[in-house]
Amino acid sequence: MIAARLLPCLVGGLICAVLSAGLPPNAKAQAPLFDLMEKTIPQLQAALSNGTVTSKDLVTAYLARIEAYDQRGPALNAISVVNNKALDEAVALDAERRAGGARGLLHGIPIIVKDNYETAGMQTAGGSLSMAGWVPPDDAALVKKLRDAGAIIIAKSNMQEFARGITTVGSLFGATRNPYALDRNPGGSSGGTGAAIAANFAAVGMGTDSCGSIRIPSSFNSLVGLRGTQGLASRSGIIPLSNTVDFGGPIGRTVTDIAIVLDAIVGYDPMDAQTAASLTHIPRSYTDSLQLDGLRRARIGLLTDLFALDPADTEVANTVRLAVAEMKRLGAEVVEVTIPDLKQHMNDGTVQNIDFKFDLNAYLARRPSAPVHTLEEVLASGKYHKMIESVLRNAQGYDARETGDYLQHWRMRDILREAILKVMADNSLDALAYPSIRRKPSLIGEAQEGNNCRLSSNSGLPAIAVPGGFTSDGFPVGVELLGRPWSEPQLIKFGYAYEQGTNHRRSPSSTPSLGRR
């Protein structure tokens, strides 16, 4: 069985005392002496199965870390709202486990989801003051799938307001801090999820990626993040940036955890026609791809076009080159490749910028209980961060969507996809490798440069970001692998073999085990 294969190492480590000050009233129960730092989902599931810990214990312990480190301690400011019913849900799932066993590997596992996922009973605001206080009546499709699998939504995470950027700033909460460097941004737009999972606030998290918003926070926080083939997972119930490129997916500390979450969330949703294309492309289990020798005889193309485009890109480029050399040591064949006119085809966000107004307005029109109903109302309210004012006003300025200019830029996406697949075919490549982002995290309040997001986003092709090491001054660096359509199992295989062969992931020193404070 999958569960048996993934649960070889039982969890001991009874070293972590947990704080409860400031938690919801029903969180004051005695917490276990259990060290949950850096624990994988299979390790947590093993501890739950053998009675070392309960789901209630896990929720209490994770809430204690949120209390200690999100508003106090380093004040990461990664969490937008905590689920006040999480402990009750955990108690119910513990009872279900005792009565009939676990539903699967996510049973009783605490998860954090980004603030643009609809969550029944919890505020969903997209990081914006204009949406503050809105509690949708239903869960987003992916949230429902996670709950059905037994996961506990312990909290929602902060995000770049309306996902319009890659740093994580919003009018509702201010700025989120990077736990590896508290004066730096954590990436975005899913930076709250990235910072929270890096700081061990939950087992795993959910982000969305319209242009790097899963992969950049993963890179900046020594995490794993996967953007799947467009259509692999439902967008229903997610506040949209652009329905042509939006993707909801996992951010975790290990490739194993990413594979487990994918098993729960992918597949056809009648409410999202785009997912119909996934029907014949989903494996029995993504965990079948967790193979230690997964890089043996793989052909990896080092895409030199996306490395050092500026002198400031050099340190990250060198770190990723070393990462690809490590892949070669682990059995891969590596060849350097280029794609003609790549910059011309890739560096264009016109379609996404035009989509935003029309997709957001359509979404809000179907939510009569929301506090605003159009982008125009958001602007009129003044309840948005000034950092994103120009992009909001630019989007509002479009009077129509499918203009000649829009369709011309849409065609550029097709050209990009064809060019990528051609270079892979010409060189018999299994994946392309490059930095998720070419620069280290910028100081909070400054623009973030170096984004390579559009190779995957604009082509609709899948990509996984895995920890590729650290710069000399301690900043995490992610290496990204992009594959052919529906090649997620292969990317997971490569990412797992690389992760296990290098063990680059390390937790930030700013948020240690509470027992070691």
FENLINPE-V535420 format. One line per field, one symbol per residue. ss: DSSP state (H for helix, E for strand, - for the rest). burial: + if it has 16 or more other ideal C-beta (glycine too) atoms within 10 Angstrom, else -. A space follows every 10 residues. Layout:
BEGIN
ss->???
burial->???
END
This chain:
BEGIN
ss->-HHHHH---- ---------- ----HHH--- ---------- HHHHHHHHH- ----HHHHHH HHHHHHHHHH H-------EE EE---HHHHH HHHHHHHHHH ---------E EEEE--E--- --E-----HH H---E----- HHHHHHHH-- -EEEEEE--- HHH-----EE ---EE--E-- E--E------ HHHHHHHH-- ---EEEEE-- ----HHHHHH ---EEEE--- --E----E-- -------EEE EE--HHHHHH HHHHHE--E- -EHHHHHH-- -----HHHH- --------EE EEEHHH---- HHHHHHHHHH HHHHHHHHH- --EEEEE--- -HHHHH---H HHHHHHHHHH HHHHH----- ----HHHHHH H----HHHHH HHHHHH---- ---HHHHHHH HHHHHHHHHH HHHHHH---- EEEEE-E--- --E------- E--HHHH--- --EEEEEEEE -----EEEEE EE-----HHH HHHHHHHHHH HH------HH H--HHH-
burial->-+---++--- +----+++++ --++--+--- ++-++++-++ +++++++++- -+++++++++ ++++++++++ --++-+++++ +++--++-++ +-++-++--- -+++++++++ ++++++++++ -+++++++++ +--+-+--++ +++++++-++ ++++++++++ ++++++++++ +++-++++++ +--+++++++ ++++++++++ ++++++++++ ++++++++++ ++++++++++ ++++++++++ ++++++++++ ++++++++++ +++++++++- -+-++--+-- +++-+++-++ ---++--+-+ +++-++++-- --+-++++++ +-++-++--+ -+++--+-+- -+--++-++- ++++++++++ +-++--+--+ +++-+--++- --+++-++-- ++--++-+-- -----+--+- -++--++-++ --++----++ ++++++++++ ++-+---+-+ ++++++++++ +++++++++- ----++++++ ++++++++++ ++++++++++ ++-++-++-+ ++++---
END
